[in-house]
Each structure stands twice: as structure tokens, then as C-alpha cells.
Amino acid sequence: MKHRSTLRDSKEIPIWLYQNDDLVTQAKTENLTDEGMCIKTNGLLFPKNTTIDIAFAPENNKPSNRRRAKVIHRSLNAIGIEFSKTKSSA
């Protein structure tokens, strides 16, 4: 992942995080690229290399199609994810 050389969008966008088809938490993007994003998780951390699904929250408050991703970084209140090349089954 070339996350250091990619243009980043620092908008906070509401998202839903799923694991094994279960909604785990709602969160916000911290910065977003074509390859992945940093997500503010308010202390909830996923183990490194965990596969999760992400759904962006549209204005009508219903989650959009999910996007599969892998956790590649962790910090105290955030995770860094890389989008998978394949789409989520959900």
C-alpha cells in the first residue's frame, strides 16, 4: 500500500464497521485514500490483519454497500485499514 504518497481526504465521514456480518460499531473516517483509510474508533481496536467490512453512512442513515478491508495499523483511538481488491459478500 502506497499510503504515504497518496492524496488524502481529511473529512470526517460516518461509517459502520462490521465483522462476520455483525455490526460492531459506528465510527468516523479520519483520512481517506483510494487504497484505505484511518478510522477513529474511540478506543475499540481490532487486531492487526483482521478482515472487516465498512459501510459509508448516507444522509438517510441507512448503510450503503459494504467494502471489505484489512486492519494494517493500530493506535490508541484509531485503526488504519487497506481496502481489499475483492468486494464484500454482504
C-alpha positions as CSV (number, residue, x, y, z in Angstrom):
1,M,0.0,0.0,0.0
2,K,1.4,3.4,-1.0
3,H,-0.5,5.3,1.7
4,R,2.3,7.8,2.3
5,S,2.3,9.1,-1.3
6,T,-1.4,9.1,-1.9
7,L,-3.7,12.1,-1.8
8,R,-5.7,12.1,1.4
9,D,-9.1,13.5,2.2
10,S,-9.3,14.5,5.8
11,K,-13.1,14.8,6.0
12,E,-14.9,13.0,8.9
13,I,-17.4,10.7,7.3
14,P,-19.7,8.5,9.4
15,I,-19.2,4.8,8.7
16,W,-20.3,1.4,10.1
17,L,-17.8,-1.4,10.9
18,Y,-18.9,-5.0,10.6
19,Q,-17.1,-8.2,11.4
20,N,-18.6,-11.6,10.5
21,D,-21.8,-9.9,9.2
22,D,-22.4,-8.4,12.7
23,L,-22.4,-4.6,13.2
24,V,-19.6,-3.9,15.6
25,T,-19.6,-0.1,15.9
26,Q,-20.2,3.2,14.3
27,A,-17.1,5.3,13.7
28,K,-15.8,8.2,11.6
29,T,-13.1,8.4,8.9
30,E,-10.0,10.4,9.9
31,N,-8.5,10.4,6.4
32,L,-9.4,8.6,3.3
33,T,-7.5,7.5,0.2
34,D,-8.3,5.2,-2.8
35,E,-6.4,2.4,-1.0
36,G,-7.6,2.7,2.5
37,M,-8.4,5.0,5.5
38,C,-7.7,5.8,9.1
39,I,-10.7,5.3,11.3
40,K,-11.4,7.0,14.6
41,T,-12.7,4.1,16.8
42,N,-12.9,5.7,20.2
43,G,-10.7,3.1,21.8
44,L,-12.3,0.0,20.1
45,L,-9.4,-1.8,18.4
46,F,-9.4,-4.7,16.0
47,P,-6.4,-7.0,15.9
48,K,-3.9,-6.4,13.1
49,N,-4.7,-8.4,10.0
50,T,-8.3,-8.7,10.9
51,T,-10.8,-8.6,8.0
52,I,-13.6,-6.1,8.5
53,D,-16.4,-4.7,6.3
54,I,-17.1,-1.0,6.1
55,A,-20.3,0.8,5.0
56,F,-20.4,4.5,4.4
57,A,-23.4,6.2,6.0
58,P,-25.6,8.2,3.6
59,E,-27.8,11.0,4.7
60,N,-30.8,8.8,5.2
61,N,-28.9,7.0,7.9
62,K,-29.0,3.6,6.2
63,P,-25.7,1.9,5.4
64,S,-24.5,1.7,1.8
65,N,-22.9,-1.3,0.2
66,R,-20.1,-2.7,2.2
67,R,-16.4,-2.6,1.3
68,R,-14.0,-5.3,2.6
69,A,-10.8,-4.2,4.3
70,K,-7.9,-5.4,6.4
71,V,-6.6,-3.8,9.5
72,I,-2.9,-2.9,8.9
73,H,-2.2,-0.3,11.7
74,R,-3.5,0.3,15.2
75,S,-3.1,3.1,17.6
76,L,-4.8,4.1,20.9
77,N,-8.0,5.5,19.3
78,A,-7.8,4.6,15.6
79,I,-7.1,1.8,13.1
80,G,-5.6,2.0,9.6
81,I,-7.2,-0.2,7.0
82,E,-6.4,-1.2,3.5
83,F,-9.3,-1.9,1.1
84,S,-9.4,-5.4,-0.3
85,K,-9.3,-5.9,-4.1
86,T,-12.5,-8.1,-3.9
87,K,-15.9,-6.8,-2.8
88,S,-17.6,-7.8,0.4
89,S,-20.2,-10.6,0.1
90,A,-22.7,-8.6,2.1
